[in-house]
Amino acid sequence: MNKKIFLKDSERLDDLMRSGRAIIQNENEFCFSMDSVLIAHFPNFKKNSRVLDLGTGTGVIPLLIADDVKEICAIELNPLMADLARRNVELNGLTEKIFVMEGDYRKHREIFKAESFDAAIANPPYTPILNGEANKISGIARARHEFTATLEDVVTAARYVLKFRGAFYMIHLASRLCEIIDALHRHQMEMKRLRMIHPKAGRDANLIMLEAVVGANAGNLKILPPLIVHNDDGSYTDEIFKIYNEKKDR
């Protein structure tokens, strides 16, 4: 990467380990985690796909999948994060492929044309807000709680923008699988691939990755082998290293 990089206060530059790309992150905001890398690795995109990233944050998922698709629209509610995502797209020379927009995908009918995308992808807020809990949560933690978008919101938006037979990819809490299946079914999407993510072998799954297809018949769900993140000694498993290395070498 030859262009000069200007960092603002509290910003750092990280190696994205994909196609020589880098990403600027603000340490006072939500920085991307392994979840984003895993869900970016999960889809089977067609090369001519037009993809919508629902809640792009720093723009990490579009940067990771840019080589695999034709075009990406990335929407982000937080103005600071939307600006950071735009800068990251510019930094990596991808402005002709990735378009970042500041907006609220809960207002999808005002922003997007119905059934205009081939695929949608999301790493949404995971945790519902319980009574009395909102005042106890602040700062970065809010990015993982459903303050700005619920599970229903993200599924509704995905269905609205997806074409018939379009694919929706999402990473979410394993404990909410029943809610997820119900929401997908109510919005004419059926799950076709599912992978459980376990922190260690022998531990319960804490996350899932899924692919759901608009207008698909129920049944024929492919449950993939579990993904184990850590070895017993706390180091990453070979598959996790492989995922990062694939993103670096491809």
Secondary structure, DSSP 8 states (H G I E B T S, - for coil): --S-----TTEEEEE--STT-EEEEETTS----HHHHHHHHS----TT-EEEEES-TTTHHHHHHGGGSSEEEEEES-HHHHHHHHHHHHHTT-TTTEEEEE--GGGHHHHS-TT-EEEEEE----B---TTTGGG--GGGGGGBTTS--HHHHHHHHHHHEEEEEEEEEEEEGGGHHHHHHHHHHTTEEEEEEEEEEEETTS---EEEEEEEET--S---EE---EEEE-TTS-B-HHHHHHHHHHHH-
